[in-house]
Protein backbone atom coordinates (compact mmCIF):
# COMPACT_ATOMS: atom_id res chain seq x y z
CA UNK A 1 0.00 0.00 0.00
CA UNK A 2 1.38 3.39 -0.96
CA UNK A 3 0.51 6.84 0.33
CA UNK A 4 0.78 10.20 -1.45
CA UNK A 5 3.15 12.82 -0.14
CA UNK A 6 0.38 15.43 -0.15
CA UNK A 7 -0.84 16.38 3.29
CA UNK A 8 -4.28 17.77 3.98
CA UNK A 9 -5.09 20.50 6.42
CA UNK A 10 -6.12 18.98 9.74
CA UNK A 11 -8.41 21.64 11.25
CA UNK A 12 -10.49 21.68 14.37
CA UNK A 13 -9.16 18.28 15.38
CA UNK A 14 -9.38 19.10 19.01
CA UNK A 15 -12.14 19.58 21.46
CA UNK A 16 -14.76 22.27 21.81
CA UNK A 17 -17.28 22.76 24.58
CA UNK A 18 -20.15 22.27 22.15
CA UNK A 19 -19.13 18.69 21.36
CA UNK A 20 -21.58 17.05 23.72
CA UNK A 21 -24.72 17.24 21.52
CA UNK A 22 -26.57 14.05 20.67
CA UNK A 23 -26.09 12.58 17.21
CA UNK A 24 -28.84 13.48 14.74
CA UNK A 25 -30.64 11.31 12.20
CA UNK A 26 -30.59 7.54 12.04
CA UNK A 27 -27.34 6.00 13.25
CA UNK A 28 -26.01 2.94 11.46
CA UNK A 29 -24.00 0.74 13.82
CA UNK A 30 -20.40 0.35 12.73
CA UNK A 31 -18.78 -3.07 12.54
CA UNK A 32 -15.81 -4.01 14.67
CA UNK A 33 -13.77 -4.40 11.49
CA UNK A 34 -14.57 -0.85 10.39
CA UNK A 35 -13.49 0.47 13.79
CA UNK A 36 -10.26 -1.52 13.55
CA UNK A 37 -9.62 -0.04 10.10
CA UNK A 38 -9.99 3.46 11.54
CA UNK A 39 -7.57 2.63 14.36
CA UNK A 40 -4.97 1.19 11.99
CA UNK A 41 -5.32 4.14 9.59
CA UNK A 42 -4.88 6.69 12.38
CA UNK A 43 -1.84 4.96 13.85
CA UNK A 44 -0.29 4.45 10.40
CA UNK A 45 -0.76 8.12 9.69
CA UNK A 46 0.45 10.02 12.71
CA UNK A 47 1.81 7.74 15.46
CA UNK A 48 5.14 8.93 16.85
CA UNK A 49 6.56 5.40 17.09
CA UNK A 50 5.22 4.17 13.73
CA UNK A 51 8.74 3.18 12.69
CA UNK A 52 8.99 0.74 15.61
CA UNK A 53 5.81 -1.16 14.68
CA UNK A 54 6.31 -3.26 11.49
CA UNK A 55 2.56 -3.76 11.04
CA UNK A 56 2.15 0.01 10.62
CA UNK A 57 4.55 0.26 7.69
CA UNK A 58 3.08 1.86 4.55
CA UNK A 59 3.97 -1.22 2.46
CA UNK A 60 2.98 -3.83 5.06
CA UNK A 61 -0.25 -4.86 3.27
CA UNK A 62 -0.71 -5.14 -0.49
CA UNK A 63 -4.46 -4.54 -0.45
CA UNK A 64 -7.48 -4.07 1.76
CA UNK A 65 -8.14 -7.80 1.91
CA UNK A 66 -4.71 -8.44 3.44
CA UNK A 67 -5.21 -5.64 5.93
CA UNK A 68 -8.63 -6.99 6.91
CA UNK A 69 -7.19 -10.46 7.45
CA UNK A 70 -4.63 -8.96 9.82
CA UNK A 71 -7.21 -6.89 11.68
CA UNK A 72 -9.50 -9.89 12.13
CA UNK A 73 -6.79 -11.75 14.04
CA UNK A 74 -7.54 -9.40 16.95
CA UNK A 75 -10.61 -10.04 19.08
CA UNK A 76 -11.58 -6.39 19.58
CA UNK A 77 -10.50 -2.82 18.79
CA UNK A 78 -8.84 -2.73 22.22
CA UNK A 79 -6.90 -5.92 21.49
CA UNK A 80 -5.69 -4.50 18.17
CA UNK A 81 -4.63 -1.18 19.65
CA UNK A 82 -2.81 -2.33 22.77
CA UNK A 83 -1.46 -5.69 21.59
CA UNK A 84 -0.89 -5.01 17.92
CA UNK A 85 -0.09 -1.36 17.26
CA UNK A 86 1.38 0.32 20.36
CA UNK A 87 5.19 0.28 20.59
CA UNK A 88 6.82 -1.47 23.53
CA UNK A 89 8.23 1.76 24.98
CA UNK A 90 4.89 3.60 24.80
CA UNK A 91 3.06 3.73 28.14
CA UNK A 92 0.83 6.68 27.31
CA UNK A 93 -1.13 6.22 24.05
CA UNK A 94 -4.67 5.03 24.68
CA UNK A 95 -8.03 4.22 23.13
CA UNK A 96 -11.54 5.06 24.33
CA UNK A 97 -14.92 3.66 23.34
CA UNK A 98 -16.70 6.87 24.43
CA UNK A 99 -14.99 10.02 23.23
CA UNK A 100 -17.60 12.23 24.91
CA UNK A 101 -16.17 11.21 28.28
CA UNK A 102 -12.69 11.96 26.95
CA UNK A 103 -13.80 15.42 25.86
CA UNK A 104 -15.17 16.08 29.32
CA UNK A 105 -11.85 15.03 30.84
CA UNK A 106 -10.02 17.47 28.60
CA UNK A 107 -12.23 20.23 30.02
CA UNK A 108 -11.43 19.22 33.60
CA UNK A 109 -14.72 17.39 34.18
CA UNK A 110 -14.60 14.04 35.95
CA UNK A 111 -16.42 11.94 38.53
CA UNK A 112 -14.97 12.49 42.01
CA UNK A 113 -15.84 12.42 45.69
CA UNK A 114 -13.26 15.16 46.29
CA UNK A 115 -10.74 13.07 48.24
CA UNK A 116 -7.39 13.23 46.46
CA UNK A 117 -5.15 10.55 47.90
CA UNK A 118 -2.01 8.48 47.53
CA UNK A 119 -1.58 4.75 48.13
CA UNK A 120 1.41 3.07 49.76
CA UNK A 121 2.34 -0.39 50.98
CA UNK A 122 2.50 -0.79 54.75
CA UNK A 123 6.19 -1.56 54.30
CA UNK A 124 8.52 -2.77 51.57
CA UNK A 125 7.30 -6.20 50.46
CA UNK A 126 3.95 -5.98 52.27
CA UNK A 127 0.76 -6.70 50.33
CA UNK A 128 -1.30 -4.49 52.62
CA UNK A 129 -1.93 -0.95 51.41
CA UNK A 130 -2.89 2.30 53.12
CA UNK A 131 -4.26 5.49 51.66
CA UNK A 132 -3.33 8.99 52.76
CA UNK A 133 -5.21 12.17 51.88
CA UNK A 134 -3.18 14.65 49.85
CA UNK A 135 -5.86 17.33 49.63
CA UNK A 136 -9.63 17.82 49.44
CA UNK A 137 -11.50 19.49 46.59
CA UNK A 138 -13.95 22.23 47.59
CA UNK A 139 -17.71 21.69 47.45
CA UNK A 140 -17.47 17.91 47.36
CA UNK A 141 -18.57 14.97 49.47
CA UNK A 142 -15.12 14.75 51.04
CA UNK A 143 -15.20 18.37 52.18
CA UNK A 144 -18.73 17.98 53.50
CA UNK A 145 -17.77 14.86 55.49
CA UNK A 146 -14.74 16.52 57.08
CA UNK A 147 -11.94 14.73 55.22
CA UNK A 148 -8.61 16.52 55.74
CA UNK A 149 -5.10 16.35 54.35
CA UNK A 150 -3.01 13.82 56.25
CA UNK A 151 -5.84 11.45 57.18
CA UNK A 152 -4.95 7.76 56.82
CA UNK A 153 -7.32 4.98 55.73
CA UNK A 154 -6.68 1.27 55.29
CA UNK A 155 -10.06 -0.31 54.54
CA UNK A 156 -12.85 0.22 52.03
CA UNK A 157 -16.29 -1.06 53.01
CA UNK A 158 -14.64 -3.02 55.80
CA UNK A 159 -12.13 -4.80 53.54
CA UNK A 160 -8.37 -4.35 54.01
CA UNK A 161 -6.75 -2.59 51.05
CA UNK A 162 -4.11 -4.72 49.31
CA UNK A 163 -2.00 -4.45 46.17
CA UNK A 164 -4.46 -6.82 44.47
CA UNK A 165 -7.80 -5.25 45.40
CA UNK A 166 -7.37 -1.49 45.84
CA UNK A 167 -8.37 -0.58 42.29
CA UNK A 168 -11.60 -2.60 42.51
CA UNK A 169 -12.50 -1.36 46.00
CA UNK A 170 -12.05 2.31 45.09
CA UNK A 171 -14.07 2.08 41.87
CA UNK A 172 -17.71 2.33 43.13
CA UNK A 173 -19.66 5.60 43.15
CA UNK A 174 -20.11 5.26 46.92
CA UNK A 175 -17.77 3.63 49.41
CA UNK A 176 -16.85 3.84 53.08
CA UNK A 177 -13.27 4.38 54.21
CA UNK A 178 -11.97 3.05 57.52
CA UNK A 179 -9.55 5.45 59.20
CA UNK A 180 -6.20 4.42 60.66
CA UNK A 181 -3.20 5.80 62.54
CA UNK A 182 0.53 5.41 62.03
CA UNK A 183 2.67 5.26 65.15
CA UNK A 184 6.34 4.27 65.05
CA UNK A 185 5.76 2.71 61.64
CA UNK A 186 2.82 0.59 62.83
CA UNK A 187 -0.57 1.02 61.14
CA UNK A 188 -3.66 0.43 63.26
CA UNK A 189 -7.36 1.00 62.57
CA UNK A 190 -9.21 3.59 64.66
CA UNK A 191 -12.68 2.14 64.13
CA UNK A 192 -13.95 5.40 62.63
CA UNK A 193 -15.55 5.26 59.18
CA UNK A 194 -16.63 7.90 56.64
CA UNK A 195 -18.87 7.31 53.63
CA UNK A 196 -18.10 9.25 50.45
CA UNK A 197 -20.12 9.73 47.27
CA UNK A 198 -18.83 10.59 43.79
CA UNK A 199 -20.45 13.01 41.38
CA UNK A 200 -19.51 14.83 38.19
CA UNK A 201 -17.16 17.65 39.13
CA UNK A 202 -15.28 20.39 37.28
CA UNK A 203 -11.84 20.84 38.78
CA UNK A 204 -10.30 24.31 38.97
CA UNK A 205 -6.56 23.56 38.61
CA UNK A 206 -5.63 26.66 40.62
CA UNK A 207 -5.88 25.13 44.08
CA UNK A 208 -4.04 27.84 46.05
CA UNK A 209 -2.69 31.27 45.14
CA UNK A 210 -1.38 33.64 47.78
CA UNK A 211 1.34 36.09 48.73
CA UNK A 212 3.81 35.01 51.42
CA UNK A 213 5.78 37.94 52.86
CA UNK A 214 9.24 37.11 54.20
CA UNK A 215 11.91 39.28 55.78
CA UNK A 216 13.49 40.30 52.48
CA UNK A 217 11.01 39.22 49.81
CA UNK A 218 7.40 39.04 48.68
CA UNK A 219 6.85 35.49 47.48
CA UNK A 220 3.99 34.51 45.21
CA UNK A 221 2.80 30.95 45.78
CA UNK A 222 0.74 29.04 43.22
CA UNK A 223 -0.41 25.47 43.73
CA UNK A 224 -1.41 24.39 40.25
CA UNK A 225 -2.82 20.89 39.76
CA UNK A 226 -3.50 20.56 36.03
CA UNK A 227 -2.84 22.31 32.72
CA UNK A 228 -6.51 22.76 31.77
CA UNK A 229 -7.09 25.17 28.90
CA UNK A 230 -10.58 26.22 29.96
CA UNK A 231 -9.05 27.86 33.04
CA UNK A 232 -6.31 29.81 31.24
CA UNK A 233 -8.17 33.07 31.83
CA UNK A 234 -8.33 32.43 35.57
CA UNK A 235 -4.63 31.59 35.57
CA UNK A 236 -3.84 34.84 33.77
CA UNK A 237 -5.93 36.79 36.31
CA UNK A 238 -3.91 35.17 39.10
CA UNK A 239 -0.68 36.39 37.55
CA UNK A 240 -2.23 39.82 37.17
CA UNK A 241 -2.72 39.84 40.95
CA UNK A 242 0.86 38.65 41.51
CA UNK A 243 2.05 41.47 39.26
CA UNK A 244 -0.06 44.06 41.09
CA UNK A 245 1.36 42.84 44.41
CA UNK A 246 4.93 43.35 43.13
CA UNK A 247 6.12 39.89 44.09
CA UNK A 248 9.89 39.40 43.99
CA UNK A 249 9.94 35.58 43.92
CA UNK A 250 7.58 32.86 42.74
CA UNK A 251 7.00 29.29 43.94
CA UNK A 252 4.98 27.12 41.55
CA UNK A 253 3.77 23.97 43.31
CA UNK A 254 3.36 21.15 40.78
CA UNK A 255 3.73 18.25 43.22
CA UNK A 256 0.38 16.70 42.18
CA UNK A 257 0.20 18.06 38.63
CA UNK A 258 0.14 15.23 36.10
CA UNK A 259 0.07 17.51 33.07
CA UNK A 260 -2.43 18.50 30.38
CA UNK A 261 -2.39 21.05 27.56
CA UNK A 262 0.94 22.01 25.99
CA UNK A 263 -0.53 25.39 25.02
CA UNK A 264 -1.34 26.10 28.67
CA UNK A 265 2.21 25.12 29.63
CA UNK A 266 3.47 27.67 27.12
CA UNK A 267 1.13 30.31 28.53
CA UNK A 268 2.29 29.66 32.10
CA UNK A 269 5.93 29.86 31.05
CA UNK A 270 5.18 33.18 29.36
CA UNK A 271 3.46 34.46 32.51
CA UNK A 272 6.49 33.58 34.62
CA UNK A 273 8.89 35.28 32.22
CA UNK A 274 7.81 37.73 29.50
CA UNK A 275 11.30 38.83 28.56
CA UNK A 276 11.65 35.84 26.21
CA UNK A 277 8.68 36.69 24.00
CA UNK A 278 9.16 35.11 20.56
CA UNK A 279 12.00 32.84 21.69
CA UNK A 280 11.74 29.05 21.37
CA UNK A 281 9.86 27.45 24.27
CA UNK A 282 9.98 23.98 22.77
CA UNK A 283 10.22 22.22 19.40
CA UNK A 284 8.43 19.12 18.15
CA UNK A 285 9.91 15.86 16.82
CA UNK A 286 7.31 13.83 14.87
CA UNK A 287 7.51 10.48 13.09
CA UNK A 288 9.67 10.37 9.96
CA UNK A 289 6.81 11.13 7.54
CA UNK A 290 5.64 14.20 9.39
CA UNK A 291 9.09 15.43 10.32
CA UNK A 292 10.17 15.36 6.69
CA UNK A 293 7.05 17.18 5.57
CA UNK A 294 7.36 19.94 8.16
CA UNK A 295 11.08 20.43 7.56
CA UNK A 296 10.57 20.69 3.80
CA UNK A 297 7.36 22.74 3.75
CA UNK A 298 6.73 24.58 7.02
CA UNK A 299 9.62 24.22 9.47
CA UNK A 300 8.31 26.99 11.72
CA UNK A 301 5.30 24.79 12.53
CA UNK A 302 7.70 22.62 14.55
CA UNK A 303 8.58 25.55 16.81
CA UNK A 304 6.48 26.71 19.76
CA UNK A 305 7.53 30.16 20.94
CA UNK A 306 6.81 32.00 24.18
CA UNK A 307 3.36 33.59 23.91
CA UNK A 308 2.15 37.16 24.36
CA UNK A 309 -1.55 36.22 24.55
CA UNK A 310 -3.59 33.30 25.89
CA UNK A 311 -5.94 31.31 23.64
CA UNK A 312 -8.77 33.83 24.14
CA UNK A 313 -6.58 36.62 22.74
CA UNK A 314 -6.18 38.23 26.15
CA UNK A 315 -2.76 39.79 26.80
CA UNK A 316 -0.60 37.70 29.10
CA UNK A 317 0.27 39.12 32.52
CA UNK A 318 4.02 38.51 32.63
CA UNK A 319 6.20 38.80 35.74
CA UNK A 320 9.53 39.04 33.88
CA UNK A 321 11.23 36.86 36.50
CA UNK A 322 14.75 35.54 36.08
CA UNK A 323 14.23 32.80 38.66
CA UNK A 324 11.41 30.46 39.69
CA UNK A 325 11.11 27.75 42.35
CA UNK A 326 9.14 24.66 41.31
CA UNK A 327 7.95 21.99 43.77
CA UNK A 328 7.87 18.50 42.24
CA UNK A 329 7.28 14.86 43.16
CA UNK A 330 7.01 11.60 41.23
CA UNK A 331 3.41 12.65 40.45
CA UNK A 332 4.70 15.67 38.50
CA UNK A 333 4.48 14.73 34.82
CA UNK A 334 4.22 15.68 31.15
CA UNK A 335 3.17 19.35 30.74
CA UNK A 336 4.62 20.10 34.18
CA UNK A 337 7.95 18.72 33.01
CA UNK A 338 7.61 20.64 29.75
CA UNK A 339 7.28 23.86 31.76
CA UNK A 340 10.48 23.13 33.69
CA UNK A 341 12.44 21.93 30.67
CA UNK A 342 11.24 24.78 28.45
CA UNK A 343 12.15 27.48 30.97
CA UNK A 344 15.52 26.01 31.89
CA UNK A 345 17.58 27.51 29.02
CA UNK A 346 16.38 31.01 29.86
CA UNK A 347 16.00 31.46 33.62
CA UNK A 348 17.16 29.85 36.84
CA UNK A 349 14.69 27.03 37.63
CA UNK A 350 15.21 25.68 41.15
CA UNK A 351 13.43 22.36 41.54
CA UNK A 352 12.44 21.41 45.09
CA UNK A 353 11.20 17.95 46.11
CA UNK A 354 11.57 14.71 44.18
CA UNK A 355 12.42 13.67 40.62
CA UNK A 356 9.50 13.91 38.20
CA UNK A 357 7.82 11.12 36.22
CA UNK A 358 9.73 11.37 32.93
CA UNK A 359 7.13 12.09 30.21
CA UNK A 360 8.09 14.26 27.25
CA UNK A 361 5.68 13.16 24.49
CA UNK A 362 2.43 14.83 23.46
CA UNK A 363 -0.70 13.12 22.17
CA UNK A 364 -3.81 14.19 20.29
CA UNK A 365 -7.34 12.88 19.68
CA UNK A 366 -8.17 11.13 16.40
CA UNK A 367 -11.78 10.47 15.41
CA UNK A 368 -13.14 8.07 12.78
CA UNK A 369 -13.51 10.46 9.85
CA UNK A 370 -11.66 10.91 6.54
CA UNK A 371 -9.30 13.49 8.08
CA UNK A 372 -9.71 12.36 11.74
CA UNK A 373 -11.80 15.49 12.39
CA UNK A 374 -14.39 15.55 15.18
CA UNK A 375 -17.07 17.29 13.11
CA UNK A 376 -17.14 14.52 10.49
CA UNK A 377 -16.82 11.61 12.91
CA UNK A 378 -18.62 8.38 12.04
CA UNK A 379 -21.94 8.54 13.98
CA UNK A 380 -22.09 4.75 14.23
CA UNK A 381 -19.69 4.56 17.19
CA UNK A 382 -17.83 6.72 19.71
CA UNK A 383 -14.37 5.17 19.58
CA UNK A 384 -11.39 7.54 19.44
CA UNK A 385 -7.67 7.08 19.83
CA UNK A 386 -5.19 9.29 21.66
CA UNK A 387 -1.79 8.35 20.21
CA UNK A 388 1.50 10.00 21.00
CA UNK A 389 2.33 12.22 18.02
CA UNK A 390 5.54 14.07 18.89
CA UNK A 391 8.17 14.42 21.56
CA UNK A 392 9.18 17.80 22.95
CA UNK A 393 12.67 19.31 22.97
CA UNK A 394 13.65 22.54 24.70
CA UNK A 395 15.60 25.34 23.02
CA UNK A 396 18.92 23.51 23.50
CA UNK A 397 17.55 20.14 22.38
CA UNK A 398 16.98 18.49 25.76
CA UNK A 399 14.50 15.61 25.64
CA UNK A 400 14.24 11.88 26.44
CA UNK A 401 14.34 12.40 30.22
CA UNK A 402 13.04 8.90 30.87
CA UNK A 403 14.15 9.02 34.51
CA UNK A 404 12.44 12.34 35.12
CA UNK A 405 13.91 15.73 36.00
CA UNK A 406 16.04 15.60 39.15
CA UNK A 407 15.51 18.16 41.93
CA UNK A 408 18.10 20.72 42.97
CA UNK A 409 16.87 20.50 46.56
CA UNK A 410 15.80 16.95 47.41
CA UNK A 411 13.05 16.44 49.98
CA UNK A 412 10.38 13.74 50.08
CA UNK A 413 6.81 14.16 51.30
CA UNK A 414 6.45 12.44 54.68
CA UNK A 415 2.93 11.10 55.19
CA UNK A 416 3.42 11.35 58.96
CA UNK A 417 4.19 15.07 58.62
CA UNK A 418 2.44 16.37 55.52
CA UNK A 419 1.65 19.81 56.91
CA UNK A 420 -0.95 22.20 55.53
CA UNK A 421 -0.70 23.10 51.85
CA UNK A 422 0.13 26.77 51.39
CA UNK A 423 1.39 27.14 54.96
CA UNK A 424 4.98 28.45 55.08
CA UNK A 425 5.78 25.61 57.53
CA UNK A 426 4.62 22.87 55.13
CA UNK A 427 7.89 20.95 54.54
CA UNK A 428 8.28 21.29 50.75
CA UNK A 429 7.14 24.91 50.60
CA UNK A 430 9.27 25.65 53.64
CA UNK A 431 12.30 24.22 51.84
CA UNK A 432 11.65 26.54 48.89
CA UNK A 433 11.21 29.57 51.17
CA UNK A 434 14.42 28.80 53.05
CA UNK A 435 16.25 28.50 49.73
CA UNK A 436 14.92 31.93 48.76
CA UNK A 437 16.17 33.34 52.08
CA UNK A 438 19.51 31.50 51.87
CA UNK A 439 18.96 29.37 55.00
CA UNK A 440 20.87 26.02 55.13
CA UNK A 441 18.68 22.89 55.35
CA UNK A 442 18.96 19.22 56.40
CA UNK A 443 16.35 16.72 55.19
CA UNK A 444 17.85 13.47 56.46
CA UNK A 445 15.24 13.06 59.21
CA UNK A 446 12.40 13.41 56.71
CA UNK A 447 13.83 10.66 54.52
CA UNK A 448 14.09 8.27 57.47
CA UNK A 449 10.42 8.74 58.39
CA UNK A 450 9.08 7.84 54.95
CA UNK A 451 7.76 4.28 55.22
CA UNK A 452 7.27 3.39 51.54
CA UNK A 453 6.88 4.99 48.14
CA UNK A 454 3.55 5.55 46.41
CA UNK A 455 2.12 2.72 44.30
CA UNK A 456 -0.88 4.68 43.06
CA UNK A 457 -3.48 7.23 43.98
CA UNK A 458 -6.65 9.07 43.06
CA UNK A 459 -6.96 9.85 39.38
CA UNK A 460 -4.80 6.91 38.30
CA UNK A 461 -7.74 5.53 36.30
CA UNK A 462 -8.59 8.89 34.73
CA UNK A 463 -8.25 8.97 30.95
CA UNK A 464 -5.69 11.79 31.05
CA UNK A 465 -3.67 10.65 34.07
CA UNK A 466 -0.10 11.93 33.53
CA UNK A 467 -0.90 12.72 29.89
CA UNK A 468 0.15 15.72 27.78
CA UNK A 469 -1.90 16.70 24.75
CA UNK A 470 -1.71 19.12 21.85
CA UNK A 471 -4.57 21.32 20.69
CA UNK A 472 -2.90 23.01 17.73
CA UNK A 473 -3.88 22.46 14.13
CA UNK A 474 -1.80 19.78 12.46
CA UNK A 475 -1.22 18.64 8.89
CA UNK A 476 -1.70 14.89 8.64
CA UNK A 477 -1.51 13.09 5.34
CA UNK A 478 -4.62 11.46 3.95
CA UNK A 479 -4.00 7.83 2.90
CA UNK A 480 -5.53 6.67 -0.35
CA UNK A 481 -7.91 3.74 -0.34
CA UNK A 482 -6.37 0.29 -0.55
CA UNK A 483 -7.64 -1.59 -3.56
Buried (B, 14 or more C-beta within 10 A) or exposed (E): BEBEEEBEEBEEBBBEEEBEEEEEEEEEEBEBEBBBBBBBBBBBBBBBBBEBBEBBEEEBBEEEEEBBEBBEEBEEBBEBBBEBBBBEEBEBBBBBBEBBBBBBBBBBBBEBBBBBBBBBBBEEEBEBBBBBBBBBBEEBBBBEBEBEBBBBBBBBEEBBBBBEBBEEBBEEEEBBBBBBEBEEEEBEBEEEBBEBBBEEBEBBBBBBBEEBEBEEBBBBBBBBBBBBBBBBEEBBBBBBBBBEEEBBBBBBBBBBBBBBBBBBBBBBBBBBBBEBEEEBBBBBBBBEBBBEBBEEEEEEBBBBBBBEEBBEEBEBBBBEBEEBBBBBBBBBBBBBBBBBBBBBBBBEBBBBBBBBBBBBBBBBBBBBBEBBBBEEBBBBBBBBBBBBBBBBBBBEEBBEBEEBBEBBBBBBBBBBEBBEBBEBEBBBBBBBBBBBEEEEEEBEEBEEEBBBEBEBBBBBEBBBBBBBBBBBEBBBBBBEEBE
